[in-house]
Amino acid sequence: MAPRPQTPGQADATGEVLGAAGFALAAVGSVDWMAWRGAVTERETSKAVGTARLRREQEEKLREVLRAYPADRRGYIKGSPGEYPAMTHGRAARIAREEGVRAEAAGNRGYGAWAKR
């Protein structure tokens, strides 16, 4: 085992240099990771906001259809589920119920059908 250095000239600075380099690398890595994570979060947030806006627009469109369109001779208002891709069938049924209309699930040949009460 080597004796401990007695003067600053005898000390080896390799450990300090490696420690400082490791700390700098960790700091730069942290900044990069936080910037990447922030960009991912921003994309996810903007996508969620866009989806929520689209869903609200489609819900309002469905409400207008249910209020304005007259029923056919059998008492049904028909619509295409393709016009409301951001909305689930369950949500459409709840909106119909709120508007005083009953949602029909069977025998509508791929169309959404709502029966006037």
C-alpha positions as CSV (number, residue, x, y, z in Angstrom):
1,M,0.0,0.0,0.0
2,A,1.4,3.4,-1.0
3,P,1.9,6.0,1.7
4,R,-0.6,8.9,1.8
5,P,0.6,12.0,-0.1
6,Q,2.1,14.7,2.1
7,T,2.1,17.6,-0.4
8,P,-0.4,18.7,-3.0
9,G,2.2,17.8,-5.7
10,Q,2.2,14.2,-4.6
11,A,-1.7,13.8,-4.9
12,D,-3.2,12.2,-7.9
13,A,-6.2,14.1,-9.3
14,T,-7.6,11.2,-11.4
15,G,-10.3,10.4,-8.9
16,E,-11.5,14.0,-8.7
17,V,-11.5,14.3,-12.5
18,L,-13.5,11.1,-12.9
19,G,-15.9,12.1,-10.2
20,A,-16.5,15.5,-11.8
21,A,-16.9,13.9,-15.3
22,G,-19.4,11.4,-13.9
23,F,-21.4,14.2,-12.2
24,A,-21.4,16.3,-15.5
25,L,-22.6,13.3,-17.5
26,A,-25.4,12.6,-15.0
27,A,-26.5,16.3,-15.1
28,V,-26.5,16.4,-18.9
29,G,-28.4,13.1,-19.1
30,S,-31.0,14.4,-16.6
31,V,-31.6,17.5,-18.6
32,D,-31.9,15.5,-21.9
33,W,-34.3,13.0,-20.3
34,M,-36.5,15.8,-18.8
35,A,-36.6,17.6,-22.2
36,W,-37.6,14.4,-23.9
37,R,-40.2,13.5,-21.3
38,G,-41.6,17.0,-21.5
39,A,-42.0,16.7,-25.3
40,V,-43.8,13.4,-24.9
41,T,-46.1,14.7,-22.3
42,E,-46.9,17.8,-24.4
43,R,-47.8,15.5,-27.4
44,E,-50.0,13.3,-25.2
45,T,-51.7,16.3,-23.7
46,S,-52.4,17.9,-27.1
47,K,-53.8,14.6,-28.4
48,A,-56.0,14.2,-25.4
49,V,-57.3,17.7,-25.7
50,G,-58.0,17.2,-29.4
51,T,-59.9,13.9,-28.7
52,A,-61.9,15.5,-25.9
53,R,-62.9,18.4,-28.2
54,L,-63.9,16.0,-31.0
55,R,-66.0,14.0,-28.6
56,R,-67.8,17.1,-27.3
57,E,-68.5,18.2,-30.9
58,Q,-69.9,14.8,-31.8
59,E,-72.0,14.7,-28.7
60,E,-73.5,18.1,-29.5
61,K,-74.1,17.0,-33.1
62,L,-76.0,13.9,-31.8
63,R,-78.0,16.1,-29.5
64,E,-79.0,18.3,-32.4
65,V,-79.9,15.3,-34.5
66,L,-82.1,13.9,-31.8
67,R,-83.8,17.2,-31.1
68,A,-84.4,18.3,-34.7
69,Y,-84.8,15.3,-37.0
70,P,-88.4,14.0,-37.3
71,A,-89.1,10.3,-36.6
72,D,-89.9,8.0,-39.6
73,R,-93.3,6.3,-39.9
74,R,-92.4,3.7,-37.3
75,G,-91.2,6.3,-34.8
76,Y,-87.4,6.0,-35.3
77,I,-84.7,8.5,-35.9
78,K,-81.9,6.8,-37.8
79,G,-78.2,7.8,-37.8
80,S,-74.9,6.2,-38.8
81,P,-72.5,5.3,-36.1
82,G,-69.7,6.3,-38.5
83,E,-70.7,9.9,-38.0
84,Y,-69.7,9.6,-34.3
85,P,-66.4,7.7,-34.2
86,A,-65.2,9.2,-31.0
87,M,-68.3,8.2,-29.1
88,T,-69.1,4.8,-27.6
89,H,-72.5,3.2,-28.1
90,G,-73.1,3.5,-24.3
91,R,-72.4,7.2,-24.3
92,A,-74.7,7.7,-27.3
93,A,-77.4,5.8,-25.5
94,R,-77.0,8.0,-22.4
95,I,-77.3,11.1,-24.5
96,A,-80.4,9.7,-26.2
97,R,-81.9,9.0,-22.8
98,E,-81.1,12.6,-21.7
99,E,-82.9,13.9,-24.8
100,G,-86.0,11.8,-24.1
101,V,-85.3,9.2,-26.8
102,R,-84.8,5.4,-26.4
103,A,-81.7,3.8,-28.0
104,E,-82.4,0.7,-30.1
105,A,-79.6,-1.9,-30.3
106,A,-80.9,-4.7,-32.5
107,G,-82.3,-5.0,-36.0
108,N,-81.1,-1.7,-37.3
109,R,-78.8,-3.1,-40.1
110,G,-75.7,-1.2,-38.9
111,Y,-77.4,2.1,-38.2
112,G,-77.9,3.7,-34.9
113,A,-81.7,3.9,-34.2
114,W,-83.4,6.0,-31.6
115,A,-87.1,5.6,-30.9
116,K,-89.1,8.7,-29.9
117,R,-91.0,8.2,-26.6
